[in-house]
Amino acid sequence: MQGMTTLRLSASEQVYRDAITRGALTGPCPLCEKEAIQTFMHWRLVQNDFPYDRIAHKHDMLIPKRCVTEADLSPEERAELFELKRGAVNDMYDYLIEALHKKKSIPHHFHIHCITPKE
């Protein structure tokens, strides 16, 4: 990734930056309001509004139903996450990406990026 400062194409990165400037990531949690693509007991798959289109053909996010940090996941949420990574999510995507805390745009709602790469 030498020389790559973002996983988004230039136009997509600008849309993302404009959304941040407009306050799209402040106020009510934007992940809590997302419509689910698929729902599980403790988790939901949601479409990423700002996909990593430089690398991804398909880019969704796996989020807990509760607005919670990774540290505050319940044992039940952790167990289901493990199962999803071995089953349903494993069957639909090729990679899971988690930004480290310094790069998380929504640190208060844990989320994992589910990626199918471009060829």
Contacts in CASP RR format, 6 or more apart in sequence:
PFRMAT RR
TARGET T0000
AUTHOR 0000-0000-0000
METHOD contacts of the structure
MODEL  1
MQGMTTLRLSASEQVYRDAITRGALTGPCPLCEKEAIQTFMHWRLVQNDF
PYDRIAHKHDMLIPKRCVTEADLSPEERAELFELKRGAVNDMYDYLIEAL
HKKKSIPHHFHIHCITPKE
4 54 0 8 1.000
6 13 0 8 1.000
6 54 0 8 1.000
7 52 0 8 1.000
7 54 0 8 1.000
7 55 0 8 1.000
7 56 0 8 1.000
8 16 0 8 1.000
8 50 0 8 1.000
8 51 0 8 1.000
8 52 0 8 1.000
8 53 0 8 1.000
8 54 0 8 1.000
9 53 0 8 1.000
9 54 0 8 1.000
12 50 0 8 1.000
12 51 0 8 1.000
12 53 0 8 1.000
12 54 0 8 1.000
15 50 0 8 1.000
16 50 0 8 1.000
19 25 0 8 1.000
19 49 0 8 1.000
19 50 0 8 1.000
20 105 0 8 1.000
24 30 0 8 1.000
25 105 0 8 1.000
25 106 0 8 1.000
29 67 0 8 1.000
29 106 0 8 1.000
29 108 0 8 1.000
29 109 0 8 1.000
30 49 0 8 1.000
30 106 0 8 1.000
31 46 0 8 1.000
31 61 0 8 1.000
31 63 0 8 1.000
31 67 0 8 1.000
31 106 0 8 1.000
31 109 0 8 1.000
31 111 0 8 1.000
32 67 0 8 1.000
32 109 0 8 1.000
34 44 0 8 1.000
34 46 0 8 1.000
34 47 0 8 1.000
34 63 0 8 1.000
35 46 0 8 1.000
35 47 0 8 1.000
36 44 0 8 1.000
36 45 0 8 1.000
36 46 0 8 1.000
37 44 0 8 1.000
37 45 0 8 1.000
37 46 0 8 1.000
37 47 0 8 1.000
37 60 0 8 1.000
38 44 0 8 1.000
38 45 0 8 1.000
38 88 0 8 1.000
39 45 0 8 1.000
39 65 0 8 1.000
40 80 0 8 1.000
40 84 0 8 1.000
40 88 0 8 1.000
41 76 0 8 1.000
41 80 0 8 1.000
42 64 0 8 1.000
42 65 0 8 1.000
42 66 0 8 1.000
42 74 0 8 1.000
42 76 0 8 1.000
42 77 0 8 1.000
42 80 0 8 1.000
42 81 0 8 1.000
43 62 0 8 1.000
43 63 0 8 1.000
43 64 0 8 1.000
43 65 0 8 1.000
43 77 0 8 1.000
43 80 0 8 1.000
43 81 0 8 1.000
43 84 0 8 1.000
44 62 0 8 1.000
44 63 0 8 1.000
44 64 0 8 1.000
44 65 0 8 1.000
45 60 0 8 1.000
45 61 0 8 1.000
45 62 0 8 1.000
45 63 0 8 1.000
45 89 0 8 1.000
45 114 0 8 1.000
46 60 0 8 1.000
46 61 0 8 1.000
46 63 0 8 1.000
47 60 0 8 1.000
47 61 0 8 1.000
48 59 0 8 1.000
48 60 0 8 1.000
48 61 0 8 1.000
48 113 0 8 1.000
51 59 0 8 1.000
52 59 0 8 1.000
52 97 0 8 1.000
52 113 0 8 1.000
52 115 0 8 1.000
53 59 0 8 1.000
55 115 0 8 1.000
55 117 0 8 1.000
55 118 0 8 1.000
56 115 0 8 1.000
56 116 0 8 1.000
56 117 0 8 1.000
56 118 0 8 1.000
57 116 0 8 1.000
57 117 0 8 1.000
57 118 0 8 1.000
57 119 0 8 1.000
58 93 0 8 1.000
58 114 0 8 1.000
58 115 0 8 1.000
58 116 0 8 1.000
59 113 0 8 1.000
59 114 0 8 1.000
59 115 0 8 1.000
59 116 0 8 1.000
60 93 0 8 1.000
60 113 0 8 1.000
60 114 0 8 1.000
61 111 0 8 1.000
61 112 0 8 1.000
61 113 0 8 1.000
61 114 0 8 1.000
62 81 0 8 1.000
62 84 0 8 1.000
62 89 0 8 1.000
62 96 0 8 1.000
62 111 0 8 1.000
62 112 0 8 1.000
62 114 0 8 1.000
63 109 0 8 1.000
63 110 0 8 1.000
63 111 0 8 1.000
63 112 0 8 1.000
64 73 0 8 1.000
64 77 0 8 1.000
64 109 0 8 1.000
64 110 0 8 1.000
66 77 0 8 1.000
67 108 0 8 1.000
67 109 0 8 1.000
68 77 0 8 1.000
68 109 0 8 1.000
68 110 0 8 1.000
69 107 0 8 1.000
69 108 0 8 1.000
69 109 0 8 1.000
69 110 0 8 1.000
70 110 0 8 1.000
73 81 0 8 1.000
73 110 0 8 1.000
84 90 0 8 1.000
85 96 0 8 1.000
89 96 0 8 1.000
89 114 0 8 1.000
92 114 0 8 1.000
92 116 0 8 1.000
93 114 0 8 1.000
93 115 0 8 1.000
93 116 0 8 1.000
94 115 0 8 1.000
94 116 0 8 1.000
94 117 0 8 1.000
95 114 0 8 1.000
95 115 0 8 1.000
95 116 0 8 1.000
95 117 0 8 1.000
96 112 0 8 1.000
96 113 0 8 1.000
96 114 0 8 1.000
96 115 0 8 1.000
97 112 0 8 1.000
97 113 0 8 1.000
97 115 0 8 1.000
98 111 0 8 1.000
98 112 0 8 1.000
98 113 0 8 1.000
99 105 0 8 1.000
99 113 0 8 1.000
101 107 0 8 1.000
END
